[in-house]
Amino acid sequence: MRTANQPVIIQGGMGVAVSSWRLASAVARTGQLGVVSGTALDVVVARRLQDGDAGGHLRRALAHFPVPEMAERVLSRYFLPDGRPDGTPYSPIPRLAVPQSRASQELAVVGNFVEVWLAKEGHDGLVGINFLEKVQMATASAAYGAVLAGVDYVLVGAGIPREVPGLLTLLARHEPARLRVDVPGTQDEFAVHLDPVDLLGTRLPELPRPQFLAIISAHVLGGYLARDEATRPDGFVIEGHRAGGHNAPPRGRVALNEDGEPIYGVRDEVSLAAMAEIGLPFWLAGTYGTPDQVQAALATGAAGVQVGTVFALCRDSGFTEDLRDELLRQLADGSLQVRTDPLASPTGFPFKVVQLTDTLADGETLGRRSRICDLGYLRTPYQRSNGALGYRCAAEPEQVYVRKGGKPEETTGRMCLCNGLTANVGLAQSRRDGYVEQRVVTLGADLDGARHLLKVFPDGWGADDAVEWLLSAVLAPEPTAETG
């Protein structure tokens, strides 16, 4: 079920700045939905500014921020005109917490504004932003920055985003908003509060409310969210377990195959008939990266598909050039392997990891890294004995995690995804002891579309090439008696 103004192709929101403003802009210019990753955009803008803001793009966006004083505070704190000297550590940014500091909210608002504004600059195409429900403490201020920049769609996965519809309504009106933060093991309620007027120091005119798409992996969850107006999204992205990044765990008892990957079965399949009965548009994701798969999705009643990997590997994505070249080289020779790792993510969700040497997927490289948690986006809040919140991450030092009440077995095999994903886009932290954070790369398990594009474009392809190819079966003329 698709209306004329809805996209057929949603470009997935991937990693930390892999779905960059450049990628989202390129897709949006084709008439499809370009999506920026909303993960860690506060650290992204801070580090890009410290690296000198090559091309002046961030400063151009900041010049359009509705409250110049706030933009100037971020610039004066982080911008280095000559860039950061090689080997010098990036300055830290405020970490997520409840309650949040003003500096933390300002940086998140500005960072998300910049990324969306740049993605929307110079065209009237659709731009969305993707958030993780697992990073609840960031969502309110990040979403407000995106709304200020005129984002058209907000997509949220990796959890149950039941409060996001109401949040977006309030933020578009610049009204005080509250987003509950899940704290396991307590009946007490904790929440992040954001007062737009207090934060900006002024009340702005009401803005259009973006469309909200919930990313789900079960039709039962779709029915739950849709039954109440307060939690009802404007549509769904149904993401299968072969999609990149975080995957929902298998339902029921978890079993592993001979490679140590979770085994998914019939219980993990989504009933598209049940989704159609809900009456909201839905897009399919996870194995829909070829024209035939796009056509098949539309035939089921889907509005279209969400595609990640063919865009992650295109020249417009945020991957560094050397990393993209290596991924394409391995794709060409058949050695590129993507593994569903049940332990890698501190969240406990399975996570797709590309098996590359000199990345955290390599045991020796992982072993050389000192366990440190200095970004903390995937930290889990817990209630201390005094009633206040503390924060722990299964990728931090084991003794620290256990001292905070965590179980030692939960630390086994965990990777620092925050630092690893940030390193993929050229923003790796340099430590004072000389250590430079190493990458951890994620892609979807379905590489068919990328393989085909590499045969057609052996020197690499652009986002527009990928969109044109994905839509080729849908837009192809119907055969006639004359054409056969």
C-alpha positions in Angstrom: 0.0 0.0 0.0 1.7 3.1 -1.2 0.6 6.6 -2.0 2.1 8.7 -4.8 4.2 10.9 -2.5 5.8 7.9 -0.7 9.3 6.6 -1.7 9.8 3.2 -3.1 13.4 3.1 -1.9 14.5 4.0 1.6 18.2 4.3 1.9 19.1 2.7 5.3 20.5 4.7 8.1 23.8 3.0 8.8 26.6 3.1 11.4 28.0 6.3 12.6 28.0 8.8 9.7 28.2 6.0 7.1 24.8 7.2 6.0 26.3 10.7 5.7 24.6 13.9 4.6 26.3 13.4 1.2 24.7 10.0 0.8 21.3 11.1 1.9 21.4 14.1 -0.3 22.4 12.0 -3.3 19.5 9.6 -2.8 17.0 12.4 -2.1 17.9 14.1 -5.3 16.7 10.9 -7.2 13.2 11.3 -5.7 13.7 8.5 -3.1 14.2 8.8 0.7 17.7 9.6 1.7 18.4 8.9 5.4 21.2 10.1 7.6 22.3 8.1 10.6 21.4 9.9 13.8 23.8 7.9 15.9 26.5 9.9 17.7 26.1 13.1 15.6 27.2 15.1 18.6 30.6 13.5 18.5 30.7 13.6 14.7 30.2 17.4 14.5 32.6 18.0 17.4 35.4 15.9 15.7 34.8 17.2 12.2 35.1 20.7 13.6 38.4 19.8 15.4 39.7 18.4 12.1 39.2 21.9 10.6 35.8 21.5 8.8 37.3 20.8 5.3 35.2 22.6 2.7 33.4 24.7 5.3 30.3 22.6 5.1 29.6 22.5 8.9 30.1 26.2 9.3 27.8 26.8 6.3 25.0 24.8 8.0 25.7 26.4 11.4 25.2 29.9 9.8 21.6 28.8 9.3 21.0 27.6 12.8 18.0 29.5 14.2 19.8 30.6 17.4 23.2 31.9 16.4 24.5 32.2 19.9 24.1 28.4 20.4 25.9 27.7 17.1 28.7 30.0 18.2 29.1 28.2 21.5 29.7 24.9 19.7 32.1 26.6 17.2 34.1 28.3 19.9 34.4 25.1 21.9 35.4 22.7 19.1 36.5 24.4 15.9 40.2 24.3 15.1 40.9 26.4 12.0 44.1 24.6 11.2 42.8 21.2 12.2 43.9 18.8 15.0 47.6 17.9 14.9 48.2 14.3 13.9 48.2 12.0 17.0 46.4 14.6 19.2 43.4 13.1 20.9 40.0 14.6 20.1 38.5 16.7 23.0 35.9 14.8 24.9 32.2 15.6 24.7 29.6 15.4 27.4 28.3 11.8 27.8 24.7 10.8 27.9 23.1 10.8 31.3 19.9 11.5 33.2 19.5 14.4 33.8 21.3 15.9 30.9 23.6 18.9 31.0 22.8 22.0 28.8 26.0 21.5 27.0 25.1 17.9 26.1 21.7 18.9 24.7 23.1 21.9 22.8 25.8 19.8 21.1 23.2 17.1 20.1 20.7 19.6 18.8 23.4 21.3 16.7 25.0 18.1 15.4 21.7 16.7 14.2 20.6 20.0 12.7 23.9 20.3 10.7 23.6 16.8 9.3 20.0 17.1 8.2 20.4 20.7 6.9 23.3 19.6 4.7 21.4 16.6 3.5 18.5 18.8 2.5 20.5 21.7 1.0 19.8 22.6 -2.6 16.9 20.3 -3.5 13.3 19.5 -2.5 13.7 15.7 -2.0 12.9 13.7 1.1 15.4 13.3 3.9 15.0 11.2 7.0 17.0 10.4 10.1 17.5 7.0 11.8 17.8 6.6 15.6 18.3 3.6 17.8 15.8 3.0 20.6 18.7 1.4 22.5 20.2 4.9 22.7 17.1 6.4 24.4 19.0 9.1 26.3 20.0 10.8 23.1 16.7 10.7 21.2 14.9 13.8 22.5 17.7 16.4 21.8 18.8 14.6 18.6 15.3 14.5 17.2 14.8 18.2 18.0 17.9 19.2 16.0 16.6 17.2 13.1 13.1 18.8 13.4 14.7 22.2 13.4 16.4 21.4 10.1 13.1 20.3 8.5 13.6 16.5 8.5 10.8 14.7 6.6 11.0 11.3 8.2 12.2 9.8 11.5 13.0 6.1 11.6 13.6 4.3 14.9 14.6 0.7 15.5 16.5 -1.6 17.9 13.7 -1.6 20.5 10.0 -0.6 21.0 9.7 3.1 20.1 6.3 3.7 21.7 6.9 7.2 22.9 8.4 8.7 19.7 5.1 9.7 17.9 4.2 11.9 20.8 7.7 13.2 21.2 7.8 14.4 17.6 4.5 16.2 17.9 5.7 18.1 20.9 9.0 19.0 19.4 7.4 20.3 16.2 5.4 22.7 18.5 8.5 23.6 20.6 6.7 22.3 23.7 8.4 20.6 26.7 9.0 16.9 26.0 9.7 14.0 28.2 11.1 10.6 27.0 11.1 7.7 29.5 14.4 5.9 29.9 14.2 2.1 30.6 16.0 1.2 33.7 16.0 -2.6 34.3 15.3 -3.9 37.8 13.4 -0.9 39.2 9.9 0.3 39.4 11.0 4.0 39.6 10.6 6.1 36.5 13.4 8.0 34.9 13.1 10.3 31.9 15.0 12.7 29.8 13.4 16.2 29.7 13.8 18.8 26.9 12.3 22.2 27.0 12.9 23.8 23.6 12.0 27.3 24.6 14.3 27.2 27.7 17.1 25.6 25.6 17.0 28.0 22.7 16.0 31.1 24.8 13.1 31.8 22.4 10.0 30.3 20.9 10.1 29.6 17.2 7.2 29.2 14.9 5.6 25.8 14.8 7.3 23.4 12.3 6.0 20.5 10.2 5.9 17.3 12.2 8.0 14.6 10.4 6.5 11.2 9.4 7.5 8.5 11.8 8.4 4.9 10.7 9.0 2.3 13.3 11.6 -0.3 12.4 10.3 -3.7 13.6 10.9 -7.4 13.1 7.6 -8.8 14.3 4.0 -8.2 13.1 2.9 -8.6 16.7 4.9 -5.5 17.6 3.4 -3.7 14.6 -0.1 -4.5 15.9 0.8 -3.3 19.4 2.2 0.0 18.3 -0.7 0.7 15.9 -3.6 0.0 18.3 -3.2 3.2 20.3 -3.1 6.7 18.8 -0.3 7.7 21.2 2.1 5.0 20.0 0.9 4.6 16.4 3.6 5.3 13.7 2.9 6.6 10.2 4.3 3.3 8.8 6.7 0.5 9.4 10.0 -0.8 8.1 10.0 -4.6 8.6 13.6 -5.6 9.0 14.7 -9.2 8.6 17.6 -10.8 10.4 19.9 -10.6 7.4 20.0 -6.8 7.6 23.2 -5.1 8.7 23.9 -3.6 12.1 21.8 -4.8 15.1 19.4 -7.6 14.6 16.5 -8.7 16.8 17.4 -11.9 18.7 15.7 -15.1 17.6 12.5 -15.8 19.4 12.5 -18.5 21.9 15.6 -20.4 23.0 18.7 -19.2 21.2 20.6 -21.9 19.3 23.8 -21.3 17.4 25.0 -22.8 14.1 28.5 -24.3 13.6 29.9 -20.8 13.0 28.5 -19.6 16.3 25.7 -17.5 14.6 22.2 -17.4 16.0 19.7 -19.6 14.2 16.5 -18.0 13.1 13.4 -20.0 12.3 9.7 -19.9 11.5 8.8 -18.0 14.6 11.0 -15.1 13.4 9.1 -14.7 10.1 6.8 -11.7 9.8 3.2 -12.2 8.5 2.8 -9.7 5.7 -0.9 -10.4 5.7 -1.1 -9.4 9.3 0.9 -6.2 8.5 -1.5 -5.4 5.6 -4.4 -5.7 8.0 -3.0 -3.0 10.2 -3.6 -0.5 7.4 -0.4 1.4 7.6 2.2 1.5 4.8 5.2 -0.8 5.3 8.6 -1.2 3.6 10.6 -4.5 3.6 14.3 -4.6 4.6 17.1 -7.2 5.0 17.2 -9.0 1.6 15.8 -6.5 -0.8 18.9 -5.1 -2.6 18.1 -6.1 -6.2 15.5 -5.0 -8.7 13.7 -8.4 -8.6 13.5 -8.1 -4.8 12.1 -4.6 -5.1 9.5 -5.9 -7.5 8.7 -8.8 -5.3 8.2 -6.6 -2.2 5.8 -4.3 -4.1 3.8 -7.4 -5.2 3.2 -8.3 -1.5 1.5 -5.0 -0.9 4.6 -3.3 0.5 5.1 0.4 -0.2 8.7 -0.3 -1.1 12.0 -1.5 0.4 14.8 -0.2 2.7 18.2 -1.0 1.3 21.6 -0.5 3.1 24.6 -2.4 1.8 24.6 -1.2 -1.9 24.5 2.3 -0.5 27.1 1.7 2.2 29.6 0.6 -0.5 28.9 3.4 -2.9 31.2 6.4 -3.3 28.8 8.7 -1.6 28.8 6.9 1.8 30.8 8.0 4.8 33.3 5.1 4.7 36.9 6.2 4.3 38.2 5.6 0.8 40.7 3.0 1.8 38.1 1.0 3.7 35.6 1.1 0.8 38.4 0.0 -1.6 39.2 -3.0 0.6 35.6 -4.0 1.0 35.1 -3.8 -2.8 38.3 -5.7 -3.4 37.1 -8.5 -1.2 33.7 -8.4 -2.7 35.2 -8.8 -6.2 37.4 -11.8 -5.2 34.7 -13.5 -3.2 36.4 -13.3 0.1 34.1 -10.8 1.8 32.4 -12.4 4.8 29.7 -11.0 7.1 29.0 -12.8 10.3 26.1 -12.5 12.7 28.0 -12.1 16.0 25.8 -12.9 19.1 28.4 -11.3 21.5 29.9 -8.3 19.7 27.4 -5.6 20.8 27.2 -4.5 24.4 23.4 -4.3 24.0 23.1 -8.1 23.8 21.5 -7.9 20.4 23.2 -9.9 17.6 25.3 -7.6 15.4 26.5 -8.1 11.8 30.3 -7.9 11.6 32.5 -7.9 8.5 35.4 -10.3 9.0 38.4 -8.0 8.2 41.9 -8.2 9.5 43.1 -5.1 11.5 39.6 -4.5 12.7 38.0 -5.6 16.0 36.6 -8.6 14.2 40.1 -10.0 14.3 40.9 -11.6 17.6 44.5 -10.3 17.8 43.4 -6.7 17.0 40.6 -6.9 19.6 43.0 -8.3 22.2 45.4 -5.3 21.7 42.7 -2.9 22.6 42.5 -1.7 26.2 38.8 -2.0 27.3 37.7 1.6 27.8 34.3 3.2 27.5 34.7 6.9 26.8 31.8 7.6 24.4 29.1 5.6 26.1 26.2 5.6 23.7 25.4 2.0 24.4 25.7 2.2 28.2 22.8 0.8 30.2 21.5 2.8 33.1 21.0 1.1 36.4 19.8 2.3 39.8 22.3 2.6 42.5 21.6 1.9 46.2 21.1 5.6 46.8 18.4 5.8 44.2 20.5 7.7 41.6 21.3 6.3 38.2 24.7 4.8 37.3 25.8 3.6 33.9 27.6 0.4 32.8 28.7 -1.0 29.4 29.5 -4.7 28.8 32.5 -3.5 26.7 34.1 -1.6 29.6 36.7 -3.3 31.8 35.3 -6.4 33.3 36.1 -5.5 36.9 34.4 -2.1 36.5 31.3 -3.7 35.0 31.0 -6.2 37.7 31.5 -3.6 40.4 28.5 -1.8 39.0 26.4 -4.9 39.3 26.9 -6.5 35.9 27.6 -10.2 35.4 31.1 -11.1 34.3 29.9 -13.5 31.6 28.1 -10.5 29.9 31.5 -9.0 29.1 32.8 -11.9 27.0 33.4 -11.1 23.4 32.0 -7.6 23.6 33.4 -4.9 21.2 33.4 -1.2 21.7 31.0 -0.4 18.8 31.0 3.3 19.6 34.7 3.8 18.9 34.9 1.1 16.2 32.0 2.5 14.1 33.4 6.1 14.5 36.7 4.9 13.2 35.1 3.7 9.9 34.5 7.3 8.8 37.9 8.8 9.6 37.1 10.0 13.1 39.0 7.4 15.2 40.2 8.6 18.6 44.0 8.8 19.2 45.0 7.8 22.7 47.8 9.6 24.5 49.8 6.3 24.6 49.8 6.3 20.8 47.0 3.8 20.3 44.5 4.6 17.6 41.0 3.1 17.8 40.4 0.4 15.3 37.4 -0.2 13.1 34.5 -2.6 13.4 32.6 -2.8 10.1 29.0 -3.9 9.6 27.1 -4.7 6.4 24.1 -6.8 5.6 24.4 -10.5 4.9 22.9 -10.2 1.4 25.6 -9.1 -1.0 23.9 -10.0 -4.3 23.0 -6.5 -5.2 26.5 -5.2 -4.4 28.1 -7.9 -6.5 26.0 -7.1 -9.5 26.7 -3.4 -9.2 30.4 -4.0 -9.0 30.3 -6.0 -12.2 28.5 -3.1 -14.0 30.7 -0.4 -12.3 34.1 -2.0 -11.6 35.5 1.3 -10.5 32.6 1.9 -8.0 29.2 3.3 -8.2 27.2 6.3 -7.0 24.0 6.4 -5.0 22.2 7.5 -8.1 23.4 4.5 -10.0 22.2 2.2 -7.2 18.7 3.9 -7.1 18.3 3.7 -10.9 19.3 0.0 -10.9 17.0 -0.9 -8.0 14.1 0.7 -9.7 14.8 -0.8 -13.1 12.4 -3.7 -12.9 9.6 -1.5 -11.4 10.0 1.2 -14.0 10.5 -1.1 -17.0 7.8 -0.8 -19.6 5.2 -3.5 -19.7 5.8 -5.9 -22.7 3.4 -5.5 -25.6 2.4 -7.7 -28.5 5.0 -5.8 -30.6 7.8 -5.9 -28.1 7.1 -9.5 -26.8 
